[in-house]
Amino acid sequence: MGDSISKALRARVVAAARHRCGYCMTEHFAWDKDATHIVGLTPTGCATVTALNLNNPYIVPARRLWTLAGWHPPKNHIDRPERYHDQPVRSHS
């Protein structure tokens, strides 16, 4: 999938997510090995990462600081190794 998506697909992804954190708890996403980037594992996941700009230049450094403070990753992901992905993160923006 390319780094750009159509406006129509972007609108569909944003509507489906509806700012619900639970949407990210699906087979479409994982954290990178440092838990700073969300990795899209499927075409839907990649489109969502792009449409919602989930790895924007503000949130990634914040996640890094949250990790140092022990606030991140979400506690329901800590004991689930399948929620992590050790492949390089491709820019979706």
Short mmCIF file of the C-alpha atoms (twelve columns), coordinates in Angstrom:
data_MODEL
# 
_entry.id   MODEL 
# 
loop_
_atom_site.group_PDB 
_atom_site.id 
_atom_site.type_symbol 
_atom_site.label_atom_id 
_atom_site.label_alt_id 
_atom_site.label_comp_id 
_atom_site.label_asym_id 
_atom_site.label_seq_id 
_atom_site.Cartn_x 
_atom_site.Cartn_y 
_atom_site.Cartn_z 
_atom_site.pdbx_PDB_model_num 
ATOM 1  C CA . MET A 1  0.000   0.000   0.000  1 
ATOM 2  C CA . GLY A 2  1.309   3.465   -0.841 1 
ATOM 3  C CA . ASP A 3  1.868   6.245   1.617  1 
ATOM 4  C CA . SER A 4  -1.217  8.125   0.490  1 
ATOM 5  C CA . ILE A 5  -4.833  7.084   0.622  1 
ATOM 6  C CA . SER A 6  -7.919  8.517   -1.004 1 
ATOM 7  C CA . LYS A 7  -10.081 11.056  0.807  1 
ATOM 8  C CA . ALA A 8  -12.998 8.614   0.618  1 
ATOM 9  C CA . LEU A 9  -11.021 5.814   2.309  1 
ATOM 10 C CA . ARG A 10 -9.666  8.242   4.906  1 
ATOM 11 C CA . ALA A 11 -13.244 9.328   5.745  1 
ATOM 12 C CA . ARG A 12 -14.394 5.682   6.049  1 
ATOM 13 C CA . VAL A 13 -11.511 4.795   8.405  1 
ATOM 14 C CA . VAL A 14 -12.075 7.845   10.606 1 
ATOM 15 C CA . ALA A 15 -15.804 7.061   10.785 1 
ATOM 16 C CA . ALA A 16 -15.156 3.415   11.689 1 
ATOM 17 C CA . ALA A 17 -12.670 4.267   14.456 1 
ATOM 18 C CA . ARG A 18 -14.838 7.000   16.021 1 
ATOM 19 C CA . HIS A 19 -11.934 7.859   18.368 1 
ATOM 20 C CA . ARG A 20 -12.382 4.541   20.196 1 
ATOM 21 C CA . CYS A 21 -9.279  3.139   21.800 1 
ATOM 22 C CA . GLY A 22 -10.798 -0.343  21.560 1 
ATOM 23 C CA . TYR A 23 -10.605 -0.112  17.785 1 
ATOM 24 C CA . CYS A 24 -6.828  -0.475  18.146 1 
ATOM 25 C CA . MET A 25 -7.215  -3.709  20.089 1 
ATOM 26 C CA . THR A 26 -7.789  -5.729  16.916 1 
ATOM 27 C CA . GLU A 27 -5.735  -7.908  14.605 1 
ATOM 28 C CA . HIS A 28 -5.034  -4.837  12.483 1 
ATOM 29 C CA . PHE A 29 -2.416  -3.259  14.776 1 
ATOM 30 C CA . ALA A 30 0.639   -3.899  16.930 1 
ATOM 31 C CA . TRP A 31 3.216   -1.764  18.696 1 
ATOM 32 C CA . ASP A 32 6.746   -1.599  17.342 1 
ATOM 33 C CA . LYS A 33 9.449   -3.102  19.576 1 
ATOM 34 C CA . ASP A 34 9.831   0.190   21.483 1 
ATOM 35 C CA . ALA A 35 6.057   0.708   21.821 1 
ATOM 36 C CA . THR A 36 6.373   4.184   20.325 1 
ATOM 37 C CA . HIS A 37 4.847   3.526   16.893 1 
ATOM 38 C CA . ILE A 38 1.615   1.796   15.977 1 
ATOM 39 C CA . VAL A 39 2.200   -0.677  13.142 1 
ATOM 40 C CA . GLY A 40 -0.564  -1.481  10.666 1 
ATOM 41 C CA . LEU A 41 -0.529  -5.250  10.134 1 
ATOM 42 C CA . THR A 42 -3.247  -5.401  7.480  1 
ATOM 43 C CA . PRO A 43 -4.367  -3.061  4.695  1 
ATOM 44 C CA . THR A 44 -7.080  -1.795  7.063  1 
ATOM 45 C CA . GLY A 45 -4.518  -1.231  9.800  1 
ATOM 46 C CA . CYS A 46 -2.133  0.584   7.445  1 
ATOM 47 C CA . ALA A 47 -4.961  2.787   6.157  1 
ATOM 48 C CA . THR A 48 -6.025  3.585   9.714  1 
ATOM 49 C CA . VAL A 49 -2.484  4.493   10.799 1 
ATOM 50 C CA . THR A 50 -2.306  6.847   7.821  1 
ATOM 51 C CA . ALA A 51 -5.825  8.295   8.048  1 
ATOM 52 C CA . LEU A 52 -5.623  9.052   11.760 1 
ATOM 53 C CA . ASN A 53 -1.923  9.998   11.657 1 
ATOM 54 C CA . LEU A 54 -1.332  7.694   14.626 1 
ATOM 55 C CA . ASN A 55 2.450   8.122   14.551 1 
ATOM 56 C CA . ASN A 56 2.545   11.888  14.212 1 
ATOM 57 C CA . PRO A 57 5.607   13.891  15.312 1 
ATOM 58 C CA . TYR A 58 3.919   14.896  18.573 1 
ATOM 59 C CA . ILE A 59 2.664   11.547  19.833 1 
ATOM 60 C CA . VAL A 60 5.758   9.404   19.176 1 
ATOM 61 C CA . PRO A 61 8.024   11.451  21.511 1 
ATOM 62 C CA . ALA A 62 5.190   11.546  24.042 1 
ATOM 63 C CA . ARG A 63 4.905   7.737   23.965 1 
ATOM 64 C CA . ARG A 64 8.674   7.536   24.505 1 
ATOM 65 C CA . LEU A 65 8.361   9.718   27.631 1 
ATOM 66 C CA . TRP A 66 5.297   7.806   28.825 1 
ATOM 67 C CA . THR A 67 7.305   4.575   28.529 1 
ATOM 68 C CA . LEU A 68 10.100  6.023   30.655 1 
ATOM 69 C CA . ALA A 69 7.514   7.077   33.254 1 
ATOM 70 C CA . GLY A 70 5.944   3.584   33.234 1 
ATOM 71 C CA . TRP A 71 2.621   4.810   31.818 1 
ATOM 72 C CA . HIS A 72 2.961   3.109   28.465 1 
ATOM 73 C CA . PRO A 73 2.334   0.698   26.775 1 
ATOM 74 C CA . PRO A 74 -1.233  0.074   27.919 1 
ATOM 75 C CA . LYS A 75 -1.294  -2.448  30.730 1 
ATOM 76 C CA . ASN A 76 -3.538  -4.803  28.750 1 
ATOM 77 C CA . HIS A 77 -0.728  -5.105  26.160 1 
ATOM 78 C CA . ILE A 78 2.227   -5.721  28.467 1 
ATOM 79 C CA . ASP A 79 1.625   -9.459  28.879 1 
ATOM 80 C CA . ARG A 80 0.637   -10.014 25.249 1 
ATOM 81 C CA . PRO A 81 3.767   -10.415 23.118 1 
ATOM 82 C CA . GLU A 82 1.636   -10.752 19.994 1 
ATOM 83 C CA . ARG A 83 0.801   -7.063  20.392 1 
ATOM 84 C CA . TYR A 84 4.388   -6.138  19.484 1 
ATOM 85 C CA . HIS A 85 6.022   -6.125  16.080 1 
ATOM 86 C CA . ASP A 86 9.783   -6.139  15.589 1 
ATOM 87 C CA . GLN A 87 9.831   -5.092  11.933 1 
ATOM 88 C CA . PRO A 88 10.935  -1.553  11.022 1 
ATOM 89 C CA . VAL A 89 8.144   0.979   11.080 1 
ATOM 90 C CA . ARG A 90 7.312   2.368   7.663  1 
ATOM 91 C CA . SER A 91 6.189   5.976   7.586  1 
ATOM 92 C CA . HIS A 92 2.489   6.242   6.787  1 
ATOM 93 C CA . SER A 93 2.323   10.026  6.653  1 
# 
